[in-house]
Amino acid sequence: MKLVPAFLALAIVILLDAVQASAVELSIVSGDTGNGIKVLREILDLYEKKSGNKVGIVVIPPSTTDQFGQYRLWLAAGSSDIDVYQTDVIWAPQLASQLVDLTEATRDVAGAHFPSIIQSQTVNGRLVALPIFTDAPALYYRKDLLDKYGLKVPTTWQELQDTAKLVMDRERAAGNKDLWGYVFQGNAYEGLACNALEWVMSNGGGGIIEPDGEISINNPKAAAALDRVKGWIGTIAPPGALAYQEEEARGVWQTGNAVFMRNWPYAYALGNSENSPIKGRFDVAPLPAGDGGHPVATLGGWNLAVSRYSKHPDAAIDLVKFIASPEMQKYRTLKTANLPTIAALYDDPDIARQQPIVPRWKEIFLNAEPRPSATARIKYNEASSQFWTAVHNTISGNGTAADNLADLEARLTRLKGKGW
């Protein structure tokens, strides 16, 4: 009879050894903004308890331009140091050849996501990334300040310019010397390309590169849109906005030093956090329209992809599916106000109660405009770099919009060559 406990003890030891032997260590790279890294760590802790695997986060700078460059270096080197990459919605065509095809592994879950997002991550029939949240920017505005002066939320860029100047001047005269009218992402990086696409398209200036491959950016309406923004620098926008990315703009806004801000959904939850100086004093609306145009919001969003060089591809795929699951998307949305990519979550009562902005943002997201990455494909990164360089030169006062856009057209034509 004494052999039974001994046998059970031996069986437990063998079972524990087997579990430890099957457990793997994974790494995921992310350059998320706000409290995104903190929330990702919480999700990974839940995954570790469920799976027995360990997952480390490789944190890199939040600039999407810098992230993409680093990803290309790792993948070109065939590095196995990174198992899972957090990828921007525009990167699928450029990185596809070095990412694992997730089509079969996600056949049971892909249908729950918005079809347009799944399609955006599908290259030559291969699903190369699974979405974890989507993005579309909006206009943040200080409701208390607009109410104070009896002003409406602007629906055009001209109205924004006039309203921002009026509130800023009156508040400064009353002693609020640090207040600016408008903050946005003006640094020379991909974030500026997103802002500029909104300025140009909403002014009737086209989409830079059209779906048929035509280069359309060199036109008077596009130039007029950029000239208007050039006039904001130092008047309603701080000169430092030329170096702002998302977090710099949010820093000015959340300390109470801006009337308006253009930013992504993540800034909403942070602005209403417990210690925020502007908690309960702001709201959001669609971005303004240009002259005779309609509002445009650039489609963003983030996904997870598995490296072809991962030593543990099956475990990495399991991790991706866990983070992208309805349960974890809900967890992330409740913590960050990131927009889910699973349609059913927009009707979730917990999300509607704790993050009421999310159901309201659905309309903005569904009408968002994609960047021309599907057209420019592997040449998109260089095309976008040429675009935001021309825009940054213009709004910095380095050359006229007309001259810079003519030069941009010539550069894009050379890049296109015989075709995208």
C-alpha positions as CSV (number, residue, x, y, z in Angstrom):
1,M,0.0,0.0,0.0
2,K,2.9,2.4,0.7
3,L,3.9,2.1,-3.0
4,V,0.8,4.0,-4.1
5,P,1.8,7.4,-2.6
6,A,5.3,6.9,-3.8
7,F,4.0,6.1,-7.3
8,L,1.8,9.2,-7.3
9,A,4.7,11.4,-6.2
10,L,6.8,10.1,-9.0
11,A,4.0,10.7,-11.5
12,I,3.6,14.3,-10.3
13,V,7.4,14.9,-10.7
14,I,7.3,13.4,-14.2
15,L,4.3,15.5,-15.1
16,L,5.9,18.7,-13.8
17,D,9.1,17.9,-15.7
18,A,7.1,17.4,-18.9
19,V,5.3,20.7,-18.4
20,Q,8.5,22.6,-17.8
21,A,10.1,20.9,-20.8
22,S,7.2,21.9,-23.0
23,A,7.1,25.5,-21.8
24,V,8.9,28.1,-24.0
25,E,10.2,31.6,-23.7
26,L,8.8,34.1,-26.2
27,S,9.5,37.7,-27.0
28,I,7.2,40.3,-28.3
29,V,8.2,43.8,-29.6
30,S,6.1,46.9,-29.1
31,G,6.5,50.6,-29.2
32,D,3.0,51.4,-27.9
33,T,2.0,54.8,-26.6
34,G,0.3,55.9,-23.4
35,N,-0.2,53.0,-21.0
36,G,-0.2,50.5,-23.8
37,I,3.0,48.7,-22.7
38,K,1.6,48.4,-19.1
39,V,-1.6,46.9,-20.3
40,L,0.2,44.6,-22.7
41,R,2.2,43.3,-19.7
42,E,-1.0,42.6,-17.8
43,I,-2.4,40.6,-20.8
44,L,0.9,38.7,-21.0
45,D,0.8,37.8,-17.3
46,L,-2.7,36.3,-17.9
47,Y,-1.3,34.3,-20.9
48,E,1.7,33.0,-18.8
49,K,-0.7,31.7,-16.2
50,K,-2.8,30.0,-18.8
51,S,0.0,28.5,-20.9
52,G,3.0,28.1,-18.7
53,N,5.1,29.9,-21.2
54,K,7.1,33.0,-20.4
55,V,6.9,36.2,-22.6
56,G,9.2,39.2,-22.5
57,I,8.5,42.6,-24.0
58,V,11.1,44.3,-26.1
59,V,10.2,48.0,-25.8
60,I,11.2,50.3,-28.6
61,P,10.5,54.0,-29.3
62,P,6.9,55.0,-30.2
63,S,7.9,56.6,-33.6
64,T,6.4,54.3,-36.2
65,T,9.0,55.3,-38.7
66,D,11.8,54.2,-36.3
67,Q,9.9,51.0,-35.4
68,F,9.6,50.0,-39.1
69,G,13.3,50.6,-39.7
70,Q,14.3,48.4,-36.7
71,Y,11.9,45.7,-37.8
72,R,13.4,45.6,-41.2
73,L,16.9,45.2,-39.7
74,W,15.9,42.3,-37.4
75,L,14.0,40.5,-40.2
76,A,16.7,41.1,-42.8
77,A,19.2,39.5,-40.4
78,G,16.9,36.5,-39.9
79,S,16.9,37.2,-36.1
80,S,15.2,34.7,-33.9
81,D,15.3,37.1,-30.9
82,I,11.8,38.4,-31.7
83,D,8.9,35.9,-32.0
84,V,6.0,38.3,-32.3
85,Y,6.0,41.8,-33.9
86,Q,3.3,44.4,-33.1
87,T,2.7,45.9,-36.6
88,D,1.1,49.0,-38.0
89,V,-1.8,48.4,-40.4
90,I,0.3,49.7,-43.4
91,W,3.2,47.3,-43.0
92,A,1.7,44.0,-44.2
93,P,2.7,44.4,-47.9
94,Q,6.3,45.3,-47.0
95,L,7.0,42.7,-44.4
96,A,4.8,39.8,-45.6
97,S,7.6,37.7,-47.1
98,Q,9.2,37.4,-43.6
99,L,6.1,36.6,-41.6
100,V,4.3,33.4,-40.9
101,D,1.1,32.7,-42.8
102,L,-1.7,32.7,-40.2
103,T,-4.5,31.8,-42.5
104,E,-5.1,28.2,-41.4
105,A,-4.2,28.8,-37.7
106,T,-6.7,31.6,-37.4
107,R,-9.5,30.2,-39.6
108,D,-11.6,29.7,-36.4
109,V,-11.3,33.3,-35.2
110,A,-10.6,35.6,-38.2
111,G,-14.3,35.9,-39.1
112,A,-15.1,37.7,-35.9
113,H,-12.9,40.7,-36.9
114,F,-14.0,43.5,-39.3
115,P,-13.5,42.0,-42.8
116,S,-11.8,45.2,-44.1
117,I,-9.0,44.9,-41.4
118,I,-8.5,41.2,-42.1
119,Q,-8.2,42.1,-45.8
120,S,-5.7,44.8,-45.1
121,Q,-3.4,42.2,-43.4
122,T,-3.8,39.7,-46.2
123,V,-1.1,39.7,-48.9
124,N,-1.3,37.4,-51.9
125,G,-3.8,35.2,-50.1
126,R,-1.7,35.0,-46.9
127,L,-3.0,36.4,-43.6
128,V,0.3,37.7,-42.2
129,A,-1.0,39.5,-39.0
130,L,-4.0,39.3,-36.7
131,P,-5.6,42.6,-35.6
132,I,-5.6,43.6,-31.9
133,F,-7.0,47.1,-32.1
134,T,-8.0,49.6,-34.8
135,D,-7.5,53.3,-34.8
136,A,-8.9,56.5,-36.2
137,P,-8.1,60.0,-34.9
138,A,-10.6,62.6,-33.8
139,L,-10.7,66.2,-32.7
140,Y,-10.3,66.6,-28.9
141,Y,-11.8,69.9,-27.6
142,R,-12.0,71.6,-24.3
143,K,-15.8,71.6,-23.8
144,D,-15.5,73.9,-20.7
145,L,-13.6,76.6,-22.7
146,L,-16.0,76.5,-25.7
147,D,-19.0,76.8,-23.3
148,K,-17.3,79.7,-21.5
149,Y,-17.3,81.7,-24.7
150,G,-20.5,80.4,-26.2
151,L,-18.7,78.7,-29.1
152,K,-19.6,75.7,-31.2
153,V,-17.4,72.8,-32.0
154,P,-15.7,73.6,-35.3
155,T,-16.6,71.6,-38.3
156,T,-14.1,73.2,-40.8
157,W,-10.4,73.9,-40.5
158,Q,-11.1,77.6,-40.9
159,E,-13.6,77.5,-38.0
160,L,-11.0,75.6,-35.9
161,Q,-8.4,78.2,-36.7
162,D,-10.7,81.1,-35.8
163,T,-12.1,79.5,-32.6
164,A,-8.6,78.4,-31.4
165,K,-7.3,82.0,-31.9
166,L,-10.3,83.6,-30.1
167,V,-10.1,81.3,-27.1
168,M,-6.4,81.4,-26.9
169,D,-6.2,85.2,-27.0
170,R,-9.0,85.7,-24.4
171,E,-7.5,83.2,-22.0
172,R,-4.0,84.6,-22.3
173,A,-5.4,88.1,-21.7
174,A,-6.9,86.7,-18.5
175,G,-3.6,85.3,-17.4
176,N,-3.5,81.8,-18.9
177,K,-0.2,82.6,-20.7
178,D,0.7,78.9,-21.6
179,L,-2.5,78.1,-23.5
180,W,-2.2,77.3,-27.2
181,G,-5.0,76.8,-29.7
182,Y,-4.2,73.5,-31.4
183,V,-1.7,70.7,-31.0
184,F,-1.0,67.9,-33.5
185,Q,1.8,65.6,-34.7
186,G,4.1,67.8,-36.7
187,N,7.4,65.9,-36.5
188,A,8.9,64.6,-39.7
189,Y,7.7,60.9,-39.4
190,E,4.8,58.7,-40.4
191,G,2.5,60.5,-37.9
192,L,2.8,63.7,-40.0
193,A,1.8,61.7,-43.1
194,C,-1.4,60.8,-41.3
195,N,-2.2,64.4,-40.3
196,A,-1.3,65.7,-43.8
197,L,-3.4,63.1,-45.6
198,E,-6.4,64.4,-43.5
199,W,-5.6,68.1,-44.4
200,V,-5.2,67.3,-48.1
201,M,-8.0,64.9,-48.6
202,S,-10.5,66.9,-46.5
203,N,-9.7,69.9,-48.8
204,G,-10.4,68.0,-51.9
205,G,-6.7,67.5,-52.7
206,G,-6.8,63.7,-53.3
207,G,-5.1,60.8,-51.6
208,I,-1.4,61.4,-52.6
209,I,-1.4,58.2,-54.7
210,E,-4.7,57.1,-56.1
211,P,-5.9,53.4,-56.1
212,D,-5.1,53.2,-59.9
213,G,-1.5,54.3,-59.1
214,E,-1.8,57.9,-60.3
215,I,0.3,60.4,-58.4
216,S,-2.3,63.1,-57.5
217,I,-0.6,65.2,-54.8
218,N,0.6,68.1,-56.9
219,N,-2.6,70.2,-57.1
220,P,-3.8,73.6,-55.9
221,K,-6.2,72.2,-53.3
222,A,-3.4,70.2,-51.6
223,A,-1.1,73.2,-51.7
224,A,-3.8,75.4,-50.1
225,A,-4.3,72.9,-47.3
226,L,-0.6,72.9,-46.4
227,D,-0.3,76.7,-46.7
228,R,-3.1,77.0,-44.1
229,V,-1.3,74.7,-41.7
230,K,2.0,76.6,-42.2
231,G,0.1,79.7,-40.9
232,W,-0.8,77.9,-37.7
233,I,2.8,77.5,-36.6
234,G,3.5,80.1,-33.9
235,T,0.0,81.5,-34.1
236,I,-2.4,78.9,-32.8
237,A,0.1,76.0,-32.6
238,P,3.4,76.2,-30.7
239,P,6.6,76.3,-32.8
240,G,7.5,73.1,-31.0
241,A,4.6,71.3,-32.7
242,L,7.1,70.8,-35.6
243,A,8.8,68.2,-33.4
244,Y,5.6,66.7,-31.7
245,Q,4.7,63.1,-32.0
246,E,1.6,61.6,-30.2
247,E,2.8,61.8,-26.7
248,E,4.3,65.3,-26.9
249,A,0.9,66.6,-28.2
250,R,-0.9,64.8,-25.5
251,G,1.5,66.2,-22.9
252,V,0.5,69.8,-23.8
253,W,-3.2,68.9,-24.0
254,Q,-3.5,66.9,-20.8
255,T,-1.8,69.5,-18.7
256,G,-4.6,71.9,-19.8
257,N,-2.5,73.9,-22.2
258,A,-4.4,73.5,-25.5
259,V,-7.9,74.2,-26.7
260,F,-7.9,71.5,-29.4
261,M,-5.8,68.4,-30.2
262,R,-5.7,65.9,-33.0
263,N,-5.0,62.4,-31.6
264,W,-5.9,58.7,-31.5
265,P,-8.4,57.1,-29.1
266,Y,-5.8,56.1,-26.5
267,A,-5.6,59.7,-25.3
268,Y,-9.3,59.7,-24.3
269,A,-8.9,57.2,-21.4
270,L,-5.7,59.0,-20.2
271,G,-7.3,62.4,-20.4
272,N,-10.0,61.1,-18.1
273,S,-7.7,59.3,-15.7
274,E,-8.0,60.0,-12.0
275,N,-5.1,62.6,-11.8
276,S,-5.7,64.3,-15.1
277,P,-6.1,68.1,-14.9
278,I,-8.7,68.0,-17.7
279,K,-10.7,65.0,-16.5
280,G,-14.4,65.6,-17.4
281,R,-13.6,68.9,-19.1
282,F,-13.2,67.7,-22.7
283,D,-15.0,65.7,-25.5
284,V,-14.2,64.5,-29.0
285,A,-15.7,65.1,-32.4
286,P,-14.9,64.2,-36.0
287,L,-11.9,66.1,-37.5
288,P,-12.8,69.3,-39.4
289,A,-13.4,69.4,-43.2
290,G,-11.5,71.6,-45.6
291,D,-13.0,74.2,-48.0
292,G,-16.1,72.5,-49.5
293,G,-14.8,69.1,-48.5
294,H,-15.7,66.5,-46.0
295,P,-14.0,65.3,-42.7
296,V,-11.3,62.7,-43.2
297,A,-9.7,60.5,-40.5
298,T,-6.6,58.4,-41.4
299,L,-7.2,54.7,-40.8
300,G,-4.7,53.3,-38.2
301,G,-4.5,50.2,-36.2
302,W,-2.2,47.6,-34.8
303,N,-1.8,43.9,-35.4
304,L,0.4,41.0,-34.3
305,A,2.6,39.0,-36.7
306,V,4.8,36.0,-36.1
307,S,8.4,36.0,-37.4
308,R,9.4,33.4,-39.9
309,Y,12.6,33.1,-37.9
310,S,10.9,32.3,-34.6
311,K,12.1,29.1,-32.9
312,H,8.7,28.5,-31.4
313,P,6.2,29.4,-34.2
314,D,3.3,27.3,-32.8
315,A,3.6,28.9,-29.3
316,A,3.9,32.4,-30.9
317,I,0.7,31.8,-32.9
318,D,-1.0,30.7,-29.7
319,L,0.1,33.9,-28.1
320,V,-1.1,36.0,-31.0
321,K,-4.6,34.4,-30.9
322,F,-4.8,34.9,-27.1
323,I,-4.0,38.7,-27.3
324,A,-6.4,39.2,-30.2
325,S,-9.2,37.2,-28.6
326,P,-12.5,38.9,-27.7
327,E,-11.7,38.6,-24.0
328,M,-8.4,40.3,-24.3
329,Q,-9.6,42.9,-26.7
330,K,-12.3,43.8,-24.2
331,Y,-9.7,43.9,-21.4
332,R,-7.5,46.3,-23.5
333,T,-10.5,48.5,-24.5
334,L,-11.6,48.9,-20.9
335,K,-8.1,49.9,-19.8
336,T,-7.0,52.1,-22.8
337,A,-10.1,53.0,-24.9
338,N,-8.4,51.4,-27.9
339,L,-11.0,50.5,-30.5
340,P,-11.6,46.8,-30.8
341,T,-11.5,45.0,-34.2
342,I,-14.2,42.6,-33.2
343,A,-17.6,44.0,-34.2
344,A,-19.5,42.4,-31.4
345,L,-17.6,44.4,-28.8
346,Y,-19.1,47.7,-29.9
347,D,-22.3,46.4,-28.4
348,D,-20.7,45.2,-25.2
349,P,-22.5,46.8,-22.2
350,D,-19.4,47.0,-20.0
351,I,-17.5,48.9,-22.7
352,A,-20.4,51.2,-23.3
353,R,-20.6,52.0,-19.6
354,Q,-16.9,52.3,-18.8
355,Q,-15.6,53.7,-22.1
356,P,-18.7,55.4,-23.7
357,I,-16.5,57.0,-26.3
358,V,-15.9,53.6,-28.1
359,P,-19.4,53.1,-29.5
360,R,-19.4,56.7,-30.6
361,W,-16.0,56.3,-32.3
362,K,-17.2,53.4,-34.5
363,E,-18.7,55.8,-37.1
364,I,-15.4,57.6,-37.3
365,F,-13.5,54.4,-37.8
366,L,-15.8,52.9,-40.4
367,N,-15.4,56.1,-42.5
368,A,-11.7,56.3,-42.0
369,E,-9.5,56.6,-45.1
370,P,-6.5,54.3,-45.7
371,R,-3.1,55.5,-46.6
372,P,-2.0,54.4,-50.1
373,S,0.1,51.4,-48.8
374,A,-2.0,48.9,-50.7
375,T,-1.2,50.7,-54.0
376,A,2.5,51.6,-53.3
377,R,3.1,48.2,-51.7
378,I,6.8,47.6,-51.0
379,K,7.6,51.2,-52.1
380,Y,5.1,52.7,-49.6
381,N,7.6,53.5,-46.8
382,E,9.8,55.5,-49.2
383,A,6.8,57.2,-50.8
384,S,5.5,58.2,-47.4
385,S,8.9,59.4,-46.3
386,Q,9.0,61.7,-49.4
387,F,5.5,62.9,-48.6
388,W,6.0,63.8,-45.0
389,T,9.4,65.4,-45.8
390,A,7.7,67.7,-48.3
391,V,5.0,68.5,-45.8
392,H,7.4,69.2,-43.0
393,N,9.5,71.5,-45.2
394,T,6.4,73.4,-46.1
395,I,4.9,73.9,-42.7
396,S,8.4,74.8,-41.4
397,G,8.7,77.6,-43.9
398,N,11.3,75.8,-46.0
399,G,10.0,76.4,-49.5
400,T,6.4,77.0,-50.8
401,A,3.7,74.4,-50.8
402,A,3.5,74.6,-54.6
403,D,7.2,74.2,-55.2
404,N,7.5,71.4,-52.6
405,L,4.6,69.4,-54.0
406,A,5.9,69.8,-57.6
407,D,9.2,68.4,-56.4
408,L,7.4,65.6,-54.5
409,E,5.5,64.7,-57.7
410,A,8.8,64.3,-59.5
411,R,10.4,62.2,-56.8
412,L,7.3,59.9,-56.6
413,T,7.3,59.5,-60.4
414,R,10.9,58.4,-60.3
415,L,10.1,56.0,-57.4
416,K,7.2,54.5,-59.2
417,G,9.2,53.8,-62.3
418,K,7.3,51.4,-64.5
419,G,4.8,50.7,-61.7
420,W,4.2,50.4,-58.1
